[in-house]
Amino acid sequence: MNTRLLRFLEAENISQSQFADSIGVARASISHILSGRNKPGFDFLEKLASQYPNLSLEWLVTGRGRMYNAGGEDAESLENALSLAPKGQIERIVVFFSDGTFKEFK
């Protein structure tokens, strides 16, 4: 997994320290993961997924698939989530972007 994480950083053109700061973890943690000393935990993966929603966690963890999720998969995931929601009318949908902004739909 450490080599795939390094490939992701190269693809995003960000340094290890920029990456650590962007997901809110200690810079040493990234260094230890990339060196193979430590393996990332759930909190790390959760922060990573939140900050980089287009990154495929399946690819990162297992090496299967592509580095980035396709747009259609995101739409399908949303449809699946909405189908599990309690019956009733949707009041609003909020979309959060990686730059910290958001858009609300009512």
C-alpha positions in Angstrom: 0.0 0.0 0.0 2.9 2.4 0.7 3.9 2.3 -3.0 0.4 3.1 -4.1 0.2 6.0 -1.7 3.4 7.3 -3.0 2.0 7.0 -6.6 -1.0 9.0 -5.5 1.1 11.8 -4.0 3.0 11.9 -7.3 -0.2 12.0 -9.4 -1.5 14.8 -7.2 1.8 16.6 -7.3 1.9 17.2 -3.6 4.6 16.6 -1.0 4.4 14.3 1.9 4.1 17.3 4.3 1.4 19.0 2.2 -0.5 15.7 2.2 -0.2 15.3 5.9 -1.4 18.8 6.5 -4.3 18.4 4.1 -5.7 15.4 5.9 -4.8 16.5 9.4 -2.2 13.9 10.5 1.3 14.2 11.8 4.0 14.5 9.1 5.9 11.7 10.7 2.9 9.4 10.3 3.1 9.8 6.5 6.8 9.2 6.5 6.4 6.0 8.6 3.6 4.7 6.3 5.6 5.4 3.1 8.7 3.7 4.5 6.6 0.6 5.4 7.3 1.0 9.2 3.6 1.5 10.0 0.4 0.6 8.4 -2.4 3.1 8.1 -5.4 2.7 10.4 -9.1 3.4 9.9 -8.8 7.0 11.1 -6.1 7.7 8.5 -8.2 6.1 5.7 -11.3 8.0 6.8 -9.5 11.3 6.7 -8.0 10.4 3.4 -11.4 9.5 1.9 -12.9 12.7 3.2 -10.3 15.0 1.8 -9.8 13.1 -1.5 -13.2 11.6 -2.4 -12.1 10.7 -5.9 -9.3 8.4 -4.7 -10.4 4.8 -4.9 -9.8 3.3 -1.5 -10.1 -0.2 -3.0 -7.2 0.6 -5.3 -5.2 2.1 -2.4 -5.7 -0.8 -0.1 -5.8 -3.8 -2.5 -4.3 -2.6 -5.7 -7.4 -3.6 -7.6 -9.1 -1.2 -10.0 -8.1 2.3 -10.9 -6.5 5.0 -8.8 -9.5 7.4 -9.1 -13.2 6.7 -8.9 -15.2 7.4 -12.0 -18.0 10.0 -11.8 -20.7 7.4 -12.6 -19.7 5.4 -9.6 -20.2 8.4 -7.3 -23.7 8.9 -8.7 -24.5 5.3 -8.3 -23.3 5.4 -4.7 -25.6 8.4 -4.1 -28.6 6.6 -5.6 -27.9 3.6 -3.4 -27.6 5.8 -0.3 -30.9 7.5 -1.1 -32.7 4.2 -1.6 -31.7 3.2 1.9 -33.0 6.5 3.4 -36.3 6.5 5.3 -39.4 7.2 3.2 -40.2 10.8 2.9 -39.2 13.8 1.0 -35.6 14.9 0.8 -35.2 18.4 2.3 -31.7 19.2 1.2 -28.5 17.7 -0.2 -25.1 19.2 0.7 -22.1 18.6 -1.5 -18.7 19.3 0.1 -15.7 20.1 -2.1 -12.0 19.4 -1.4 -11.2 23.1 -1.1 -13.5 23.4 1.9 -16.4 25.0 0.1 -19.8 23.4 -0.2 -23.1 23.8 -2.2 -26.5 23.2 -0.8 -29.4 22.0 -2.8 -33.0 22.4 -1.5 
